Amino acid sequence: MFPTRPFLIPMCFLAFVFVGSMTVLAQNDNQAWLAGRKSLLKKDNLGIDFYFEIRVREDARQAYGYFFGPTIAYKVKPWLRVGGAFRVIHIKRGDQGFAKIRRPEFVFTFSQKLTGRLHFALRNRYEYFSREGRDDTDRLRSRITFSSPLRRGALTGLYFSNEFFYVAETGFWERNRVIPIGFNFKVGRKQKLKLFYMIEHLRRGSRDFHSLGVFYSF
């Protein structure tokens, strides 16, 4: 059950305004991402979750992507976490309806405390795409994140990240995602919320997208 704490009223209002502003930025094929993660098992250094996500674009009413599936992570060292996932993806391809994709993943993340208030993390992910009616493909992703903790009521931190996508088939970085600002909130003993603004650049066609994101874990 959602905790009844005074800060939840302004925090929920902020989330409402953040999501509501999708309609302002959802022009020129810009997007909004709504995602969540449910913890299924957490024991010692092992964690198993279920991930789900919906992506919308245009007037913030048209969903074009659905992502869901289990994830697993194991903390090998204080500075190293390894894991994987299996995602089922339904993504819209123009007027051809939704393509069905199965995507196994392998992830390893290095993290380090740089100063008293600055943290660094490097996440590397290998993804394998199995698509109906198309050849299988794969790609590598590498994301750098800098974060700083805060103690401002429900607000617990700020972060910045920069991620590159590399496709071996073409030998190019196919896209880049930058989050110039993200906010971390704690809304309960086991509930967390992330709000972020993201700029995505696609090498093909030199196209840019602007997205608002909400990520809720519980």
N, C-alpha and C positions, 0 to 999 in steps of 0.2 A: 504494500500500500504506500502511496506517496506520503512522505512525512509532512506534518503540519507545522511548519516553521515560518516565522514572520518574513524571512527573506524570500520565500517562494513567490509571494505576490509580485514584487518588482522583477524577480528573475523570470517568472512565467510571462510577465508583460513584455520583457525584453525579447524573449524567445518568440512571442507572438508578433512583435514588430519586425523582428529579423526575418521570420518566415513570410510575413505579409509583404515585405518589401520585394519578394520574388517578382511580383507583378510589375514592379518598376524596372528591375534589371532584366526581366525575361523578354527582352526585345532583341532582334537580330540573332535569334537562335541561342540566346544565353540560357542558363540552366539553374536548377536548384536540386540539391541532393539531400535526401532524407534517409538516414541510415541508423541502424541500431545493432546492438550486440547483447545477447542474453547469455550469462554465465551458466554453464551446465555442470561443470566440475572444477573445483579449485582445491588441489591437495599438494602441500609442500611447494615444489617448484613447477608443478604441472598445472596447466589450465586448458580446459576444453570449452569452447563457446559455440553459439550459433549466430551467424551473421545474416543480416537482411538489409536491403537498400532499394530505394525507388528514386529514379531520376526523372525530372520533368523539365520541359522547355516551352518555348513560345509564350503562351499566356498563362503559364503555371498551372494549367489544368490537363495538359496532355502528357501522360507518362510515356517515356520512350525506352526505359530500361528497368529491368528487375534483376536483382542479384541476391542469391541466398545460398547458404550451405554451412557446414561445420568447419571450425578452425581449431588448431591445436598448437600450443606453445610450451616450450620447456626452458627454464632458466638454467643454463649450464654453468655459468659463472655470473657474478654480479654485473659484469660488463658484457655478457654474451647471452642472447636468447635465440633459440632455433625453433622452427615449427613448420607448419604447412596448413593447407586448406584445400577444400574441394568445393568450387562454386558452380552453381547452375545459373546460367545467364540467359535471359530473354531480352533481346535488344532489337529495336525497330530499325529496319533498313529501307528508308524511303517509303515507297508505296507498296513494297513487297511483303508487308506484314512483319512479324517478329521472327528473327533468327534465333535458333536454340544452340547454345554453346555450353560445353562442359570444360571447366578450367581447373585442373590440378595446379597447386602452387607449392613452392618451397621457399622458406623465408629464413634469413638469419640477420640479426640486428646487433650492432655494437653500440654501446652507450657509455658515456663518461661524464662525470661532473667536472666542468672546467674551472669554475670559481664557486664562491659560496652561493650565488644566485643564478648561475648560468649552466645549463645542461646541454649536452650534445648527443645526438643519436644518428647512426647511419644504418638505414634499413635497405637490404638488398633482397629482391624477390625474383624468382624464376617462375614464369607462367607458361603453361602448355595449353593451346587452344584446340579443342576437338569440335568441329562445326559440321552440321548436317549439309551435305551437298557441296562442301568445299574441302580443300586440302588442309591438313593439320599444320599449325604454325606455332611458333614460340617467341618469347621476348624476355628481356631482362629489364628490371626497374631498379633504380637507385635513388633513395630519398635521404636528404640531409635535413635534420630538424634541430633548431635551437629553441630552447624553452627556458622560462624563468618563472619560479613560483611566486605567488602573491598571497596575501592574507587580507582580502577585502570582502568580508562576508562570504557569500556563495562563490565569488570569483576566486579561483585558486591558482591561476597562472595564465601566461601569454605565450604564444609560440609563433615561429616562422619556419616554413619548410620550402624546399626546392627539390623537385623530383624529375629525373630524366628517364625516358623509355627508349631502349635500344632494341632494334630488330636485326638479328643476325642475317636474315635473308637478304636485306637491302644494305646492311652495313652502315646504317644511319641511326642517329637519335631521331625517332619519329615524332616525339612530342615532349613538351616540358610543362610541368604544373608547378606554379608558385603560389604559396599561401603567404601573402605579405603580413597578414594578421589573423590570429586565431585566439579564441578565448576558451579556457577550461573552467568548468563550474562543478561544484559538488552539491548535489541536491538531496542527498540522503546518505545513510551509512554505506550503502553499496550501489548508489546511483550517481552517475556522472553525465555531464552534458558538455559537448563541444559545439561552438559556433565559429564558422570561419568564412572568409571570402577568398576565392581562388581565381587565378588567371591561368588559362590553359592555352598554350600555343601549339598548333599542329603544323609540322613542317610541310606536309602536302597541301598545296594551295595557300600556304602562309596565312592560316586562319587563326583568329583569337576568340576565345570564349570567356565569359565572366560568370562565375557560379557562386551562389550562396549555399552553405552547407550546415546541416544540423546532424549531430551524431550523439545518440543516447545509449548508454551502457548501463545494464542493471543485472 
